[in-house]
Amino acid sequence: MYNIYYTKKALKDKDKLKSVGLSIKALKLIELIKENPYQNPPPYEKLVGDMKGAYSRRLNIQHRLVYSVDESEKAIKIIRMWTHYEQ
């Protein structure tokens, strides 16, 4: 099992998710990746560019759960839980 950590942006995103009804879906995804961050399904994408090394899973058509994995620490850092296009 992996430990979960949140960035400041991800913590702010939690409130936004509640307002659009996605908080339960996000929590279920976090519980899933806590066990195995590479489990497929649900599908995930490896990100490229300035987000290289992170992974993305869809919450809906617009919003994503973006996270990185540190295998040596058995830790997952939740980077965003809103759209990752508005950096």
Secondary structure, DSSP 8 states (H G I E B T S, - for coil): --EEEE-HHHHHHHHHHHHTT-HHHHHHHHHHHHH-TT--SS--EE--GGGTTEEEEESSSS-EEEEEEETTTTEEEEEESS-SS--
